[in-house]
Amino acid sequence: MYCTYILQSKKDDKYYIGSTDNLVKRLKRHNKGHSRYTKGRGPFLLIYKEVYRTRSEAKKREYYLKSLKNRGAIGKIIKDAVFV
């Protein structure tokens, strides 16, 4: 299983969008500063995720979310999410 995720920095309130096959491990790496973009911006909260069967599907969704470049559009996706 793969997932596309959105993190929010508690430090500067910015979003980070990514995809992975191990979300727990990836979140720990972000919070420890082992990722170039997120280094020094943590701690991060996981605020949204979508699960996919293939890496390709997760990457396509990641690229789409990154293409939005609009905090309002990303916020709407998060707001409209149904959590179970």
C-alpha positions in Angstrom: 0.0 0.0 0.0 1.1 3.5 -0.9 -0.2 6.8 0.3 -0.1 10.4 -0.6 0.0 12.7 2.4 -0.1 16.3 3.5 1.9 17.5 6.6 1.5 20.8 8.3 4.5 22.5 10.0 3.8 23.6 13.5 6.6 26.0 13.1 5.6 28.0 10.1 2.1 26.5 9.3 3.2 25.6 5.8 2.1 22.4 4.0 4.3 19.6 2.7 2.9 17.1 0.2 4.6 13.7 -0.4 4.0 10.0 -1.0 5.5 6.9 0.5 5.0 3.2 1.2 5.7 3.6 4.9 4.0 6.7 6.3 5.0 6.2 10.0 8.7 5.9 9.0 8.5 8.9 6.6 6.8 11.1 9.2 9.6 10.3 11.7 12.2 11.2 9.1 10.5 14.5 8.4 10.3 15.3 12.1 14.0 14.4 12.6 15.1 16.7 9.9 16.2 14.0 7.4 14.4 15.5 4.5 15.9 18.4 2.6 12.8 20.5 2.1 11.4 19.9 5.6 14.7 20.2 7.5 14.4 22.9 10.1 10.6 23.3 9.6 9.3 20.7 12.0 7.7 19.4 14.0 5.0 18.3 11.5 1.5 17.0 11.9 -0.1 14.6 9.5 -3.3 16.3 8.5 -4.4 14.3 5.4 -3.7 11.1 3.6 -5.0 9.0 0.8 -4.2 5.3 0.3 -3.4 3.7 -3.1 -2.6 0.3 -4.4 0.3 1.3 -6.5 3.2 3.7 -6.2 2.2 5.2 -9.6 -1.2 6.1 -8.4 0.2 7.8 -5.2 2.7 9.7 -7.2 0.1 11.0 -9.7 -2.0 12.3 -6.9 1.1 13.8 -5.2 2.0 15.7 -8.4 -1.6 16.8 -8.8 -1.8 18.2 -5.3 1.6 19.9 -5.7 0.4 21.5 -9.0 -2.4 23.3 -7.2 0.0 25.8 -5.7 -2.9 27.3 -3.9 -3.3 27.0 -0.1 -7.0 27.5 -0.4 -7.5 24.7 -2.9 -5.4 22.3 -0.7 -7.3 23.5 2.4 -10.6 22.7 0.7 -9.5 19.1 -0.1 -8.5 18.7 3.6 -11.8 20.3 4.8 -13.9 18.1 2.5 -12.2 14.9 3.6 -14.2 12.3 5.4 -12.4 10.6 8.2 -13.4 7.2 9.5 
